[in-house]
């Protein structure tokens, strides 16, 4: 299973629900619910080309940074969850995405 399951079908980094960004930044400060988190690397495919050729590694992204201070999986900005799911159907900007794996501490 990949580290990042991306359900944002219109993201330039998404290929078959797998993220190919070089790194993924999950943001949300002091979120209390997953809808207050987001994927800072979202790029709408209608404005950007397909970006599924990860230049730093062969294959899907496994570099995950989390700045959500209130998530139980955040340890010194690293996500300790075995894998995450990013959601945001028909997102236009990154704030319309979310980390559904978020769990408030």
C-alpha positions as CSV (number, residue, x, y, z in Angstrom):
1,X,0.0,0.0,0.0
2,X,1.2,3.5,-0.8
3,X,1.9,6.0,2.0
4,X,-0.5,8.6,0.5
5,X,-3.8,7.6,-1.0
6,X,-5.1,10.6,-3.0
7,X,-8.8,10.8,-3.7
8,X,-8.4,14.3,-5.3
9,X,-8.9,13.1,-8.8
10,X,-8.2,16.5,-10.4
11,X,-4.8,17.0,-8.7
12,X,-1.8,17.2,-11.1
13,X,0.2,14.9,-8.8
14,X,-2.5,12.2,-8.7
15,X,-2.2,9.1,-10.8
16,X,-4.7,6.2,-10.1
17,X,-5.2,7.5,-6.5
18,X,-1.5,7.6,-5.8
19,X,0.4,10.8,-5.1
20,X,3.6,11.5,-7.1
21,X,4.6,14.8,-5.6
22,X,8.2,15.1,-4.4
23,X,6.9,15.8,-0.9
24,X,3.4,16.3,0.7
25,X,2.7,19.0,3.3
26,X,-0.4,18.5,5.3
27,X,-1.3,21.8,7.0
28,X,-4.0,22.8,9.5
29,X,-2.4,24.5,12.5
30,X,-4.6,23.6,15.5
31,X,-7.4,21.8,13.6
32,X,-10.1,20.0,15.6
33,X,-11.6,18.2,12.6
34,X,-10.2,16.8,9.3
35,X,-12.1,19.5,7.3
36,X,-9.7,22.0,8.9
37,X,-6.7,20.3,7.4
38,X,-5.5,20.4,3.8
39,X,-2.8,19.2,1.4
40,X,-0.5,22.2,0.6
41,X,0.8,20.5,-2.5
42,X,-2.5,20.3,-4.4
43,X,-2.3,21.7,-7.9
44,X,-5.5,21.7,-10.1
45,X,-4.9,19.7,-13.2
46,X,-6.8,22.1,-15.3
47,X,-4.2,24.8,-14.6
48,X,-1.1,22.6,-14.5
49,X,0.2,19.8,-16.6
50,X,0.3,16.2,-15.3
51,X,3.0,16.1,-12.7
52,X,3.4,12.4,-11.9
53,X,7.1,12.0,-12.6
54,X,8.6,12.3,-9.1
55,X,12.0,13.9,-9.7
56,X,13.5,12.9,-6.3
57,X,12.5,9.2,-6.2
58,X,11.3,6.4,-8.4
59,X,7.7,5.9,-7.7
60,X,5.0,7.4,-5.4
61,X,5.6,10.0,-2.8
62,X,6.5,8.8,0.7
63,X,7.8,12.1,2.0
64,X,5.1,13.4,4.3
65,X,5.4,16.5,6.5
66,X,2.6,17.4,8.9
67,X,2.2,20.8,10.5
68,X,-1.1,20.0,12.2
69,X,-0.1,20.5,15.9
70,X,-3.2,18.8,17.2
71,X,-3.0,15.5,15.2
72,X,-2.0,12.3,17.2
73,X,0.1,11.2,14.2
74,X,2.3,14.3,14.2
75,X,5.7,13.8,15.8
76,X,8.1,16.7,15.2
77,X,6.5,17.5,11.9
78,X,6.6,13.9,10.7
79,X,3.5,11.9,10.1
80,X,3.6,8.6,11.9
81,X,0.5,7.1,10.4
82,X,1.1,4.0,8.3
83,X,-0.7,5.7,5.4
84,X,-3.0,8.6,4.9
85,X,-5.9,9.5,2.7
86,X,-6.3,13.0,1.1
87,X,-9.8,14.0,0.0
88,X,-11.3,16.9,-1.9
89,X,-13.6,16.1,-4.8
90,X,-13.7,18.9,-7.3
91,X,-11.2,21.0,-5.3
92,X,-10.2,24.2,-6.9
93,X,-7.6,25.3,-4.4
94,X,-5.6,23.4,-1.7
95,X,-7.8,24.6,1.1
96,X,-10.6,22.5,-0.4
97,X,-8.7,19.3,0.3
98,X,-8.3,17.5,3.6
99,X,-6.5,14.7,5.4
100,X,-9.2,12.2,6.4
101,X,-6.7,10.3,8.5
102,X,-6.4,13.3,10.9
103,X,-7.2,12.3,14.4
104,X,-7.5,15.0,17.1
105,X,-5.3,14.4,20.2
